[in-house]
Amino acid sequence: MLSLGLARFVVLRNITTFRRGWLVFVSGFFEPIFYLLSIGVGLGALVRTVTTDSGAVIPYADFVAPAMLATAAMNGAIADVTFNVYFKLRHARLYDTMLATPASPRDIAVGEVTWALIRGGIYSAGFLLVALVMGHVHSWWALLALPAALVIGAAFAGVGMWATTHIRSWQDFDLIFLVVQPLFLFSATFFPLSTYAEPLRWVVRATPLYHGVVLERALLLGDVHWGLLGSAAYLAALAGLGMWAAGRRVGRLLLT
């Protein structure tokens, strides 16, 4: 955190704030676990096994668990850079106050994205521990699952914050979740990519959550290959682009 410069004070403020709202913070940890239990385990009792895109036949719960890990990283990041950032930007005018200090719009963007990464990382670490206890981790490559979750969170945090700066009212958040919900359902989270029609496969491959799911599924199952570097590069590039765009947008809103 010391290398973040002035952005670290944005992170420290968020930590202080959530000390009083820890119940809200913790509640986000349970959503992917509930999905794993209801769909991965419940529906898994009917589906039993699934053939992955690499040709391996595995229990359905083992197929869903890595996708829920990627989803936990996405949800943790999105939750913080949407409602919280919008309130600070449009209603509390907190960022105007921050700019009265030596902090820059970039410091604000980096600080908020870093905090979103911390939140998403905590959710991901907790879920990974649950998945390990439930027997859904099958490889030592899973040691890289948490760093991969941070890359996923960074991609969604940067783009999510940029999108939030365009929000005009609370009702506009429906547009963000109109994008997030289909990503959650159709990024090869519950069904292999091979079950989709060919034109839809290209759409799915273009989505960031799909690449996150591919990474986590390969690491937890031990199906590691060179193609994963492409998914990691995609997410890293999206994270950098999102953070750059968010910083410029915050500066435009606050300095003009």
Secondary structure, 3 states (H helix, E strand, C coil): CHHHCCHHHHHHHHHHHHCCCHHHHHHCCHHHHHHHHHHHHHHHHHHCEEECCCCCEEEHHHHHHHHHHHHHHHHHHHHHHHHHHHHHHHHCCHHHHHCCCCCCHHHHHHHHHHHHHHHHHHHHHHHHHHHHHCCCCCCHHHHHHHHHHHHHHHHHHHHHHHHHCCCCCHHHHHHHHHHHHHHHHHCCCCCCHHHCCHHHHHHHHCCHHHHHHHHHHHHHHCCCCCCHHHHHHHHHHHHHHHHHHHHHHHHHHHHC
